Amino acid sequence: METKDQIRQRMIQTRKALRPEEVQSRSQALVKQIQAHPAYRQAKLIGAYYPLGNEVDLRALFKDGKRIALPKVVGSNLQFIELTVDTPLAVSGFGIVEPAFGPDVGELIDLLLVPALALDAANYRIGFGKGYYDRFLKEKRPPFVYGVAYDFQYMKAVPHADHDVPLDGCFLG
C-alpha cells in the first residue's frame, strides 16, 4: 500500500495537470451536487474553504444566500470566520486565502465541506498532513462533515492513524 506522502504527491501532480476549464466544469457539477443535498439546504452556516491551486472551487456557494465561514489557521488550530462583505481576506504563510480576522464561529457550523487530496470508502481523508481539520473535528465537530474532491481522488482505502477523524461522507465530481 502507498504511504500517505506517496498518495499526497501523486494526487497533487494529477490535480496540477487538470486544465482550467476542467476544474471549472467539475467544480460547477460539484456545487450543484452540494446544493441538492438536504444537509446543505437545511444548513444555516456552512464551513467551506477558498480553493488552493486546482482544488475543487466552491466559491459559487459564497453567492448562494447562505452564511459561509472560511478557515483561518491560528497557531496549531483552525478557526472559522464568517464571510461577509466586510471580511478582509489575506494570504496566509501557507499560501491559502483566509479571513484576516473576525470572531470564531466554528461551533455554529451546520455543514462543513473539507478539501481533500484523497478520500476512501470508510470516509477517511488525506490532506496536507498538518492535522488542522482532525484537531478541529475532535473539538467542534459540526452535525455534517463532507469531504470534497475529484473522482480520481477517491480510493478504496487510504492509510490512517488513530488521530485521523473520519468524515460523514463525500462529494465527488
C-alpha positions in Angstrom: 0.0 0.0 0.0 1.2 3.5 -0.8 2.2 5.8 2.1 0.2 9.0 2.8 3.1 11.0 1.4 3.2 9.0 -1.8 -0.6 9.4 -2.2 -0.3 13.1 -1.5 2.4 13.6 -4.1 0.5 11.6 -6.7 -2.8 13.4 -6.1 -1.1 16.8 -6.2 0.6 16.0 -9.5 -2.7 14.7 -11.0 -4.6 17.7 -9.8 -2.0 20.1 -11.2 -2.4 18.5 -14.6 -6.1 19.5 -14.8 -6.9 22.1 -17.4 -8.6 25.3 -16.1 -11.8 24.5 -18.0 -11.9 21.0 -16.5 -11.5 22.5 -12.9 -14.3 24.9 -13.7 -16.7 22.3 -15.2 -16.1 19.7 -12.4 -16.4 22.4 -9.7 -19.7 23.6 -11.2 -21.0 20.0 -11.2 -19.9 19.5 -7.6 -21.5 22.8 -6.5 -24.8 21.6 -7.9 -24.4 18.2 -6.2 -23.8 20.0 -2.8 -26.7 22.4 -3.4 -29.1 19.5 -3.9 -28.1 17.7 -0.7 -30.5 18.0 2.3 -27.7 18.9 4.7 -26.8 21.9 2.6 -30.4 23.0 2.1 -31.1 22.9 5.8 -27.8 24.4 6.9 -27.8 27.9 8.3 -23.9 28.2 8.4 -21.6 26.4 6.1 -17.9 25.9 6.7 -16.2 26.0 3.3 -12.7 26.8 2.0 -11.0 29.1 -0.6 -9.5 26.9 -3.3 -5.8 26.4 -3.4 -4.2 25.5 -6.8 -6.6 23.3 -8.7 -8.7 22.3 -5.7 -12.5 22.0 -6.3 -13.7 25.6 -6.4 -16.7 26.1 -4.2 -16.8 29.9 -4.5 -20.2 29.8 -6.3 -21.7 28.7 -2.9 -20.5 32.0 -1.5 -23.1 33.8 -3.6 -25.9 31.4 -2.7 -27.5 33.4 0.0 -26.2 31.1 2.7 -23.9 32.1 5.6 -20.4 30.9 4.8 -17.4 30.6 7.2 -13.8 30.1 6.0 -11.0 28.6 7.9 -8.1 30.6 9.4 -5.0 29.0 10.9 -4.4 30.3 14.4 -1.4 28.6 16.0 -1.9 24.9 15.5 -5.7 25.2 15.2 -8.4 26.2 12.7 -10.9 28.9 13.5 -13.8 29.6 11.1 -14.6 33.2 10.4 -17.9 34.2 8.8 -17.5 35.7 5.4 -19.4 39.0 5.0 -19.0 41.9 2.5 -16.7 43.5 5.1 -14.5 40.5 5.8 -10.9 41.2 4.6 -9.1 38.3 3.0 -5.4 37.7 3.2 -2.9 35.1 2.0 -1.5 33.0 4.9 2.0 31.7 5.3 0.8 28.5 3.6 -0.4 30.5 0.6 -4.0 30.0 1.4 -6.6 32.8 1.2 -8.2 33.2 4.5 -10.1 35.8 6.5 -7.7 38.3 8.0 -9.6 38.5 11.3 -13.0 38.0 12.9 -14.8 36.1 15.6 -14.5 32.3 15.5 -17.9 30.8 14.6 -16.7 27.2 14.3 -19.1 25.8 16.9 -22.1 27.2 14.9 -21.3 25.4 11.6 -24.1 23.0 10.5 -22.3 21.6 7.4 -18.5 21.5 7.0 -17.1 21.0 3.5 -13.5 19.7 3.8 -10.9 19.8 1.0 -9.1 16.5 0.4 -6.2 15.1 -1.5 -7.7 11.6 -1.2 -10.8 10.1 0.3 -11.8 6.5 0.9 -14.8 4.2 1.3 -14.5 4.4 5.1 -14.7 8.3 4.9 -11.1 8.8 5.9 -9.2 11.6 4.1 -5.7 12.6 3.3 -5.0 16.3 3.5 -1.7 18.2 3.5 -0.7 16.4 6.7 -0.7 19.2 9.3 -3.8 17.8 11.2 -5.7 21.1 11.4 -9.1 19.5 10.3 -8.6 16.5 12.6 -8.0 18.7 15.6 -11.0 20.9 14.7 -13.3 17.9 14.3 -12.2 16.4 17.6 -13.1 19.7 19.4 -16.0 21.2 17.5 -17.4 18.6 15.1 -20.4 20.0 13.1 -23.5 17.9 12.6 -22.5 17.1 8.9 -18.9 16.9 7.6 -18.3 16.0 4.0 -15.1 15.8 2.0 -14.9 17.5 -1.4 -12.7 16.1 -4.2 -12.5 15.0 -7.8 -13.5 11.4 -8.6 -9.8 10.4 -9.3 -9.0 11.3 -5.6 -11.4 8.6 -4.3 -9.6 5.3 -3.3 -10.8 2.1 -1.9 -8.7 2.7 1.2 -6.2 5.2 2.4 -3.8 4.7 5.3 -5.0 6.3 8.5 -3.8 6.6 12.1 -5.6 6.7 15.5 -5.6 10.6 15.4 -7.3 10.7 11.9 -11.0 11.6 12.2 -13.4 10.1 9.6 -15.9 12.3 7.8 -19.6 11.6 7.3 -19.3 11.2 3.5 -18.0 12.9 0.4 -18.9 14.8 -2.7 -17.0 13.6 -5.7 -17.0 15.0 -9.2 
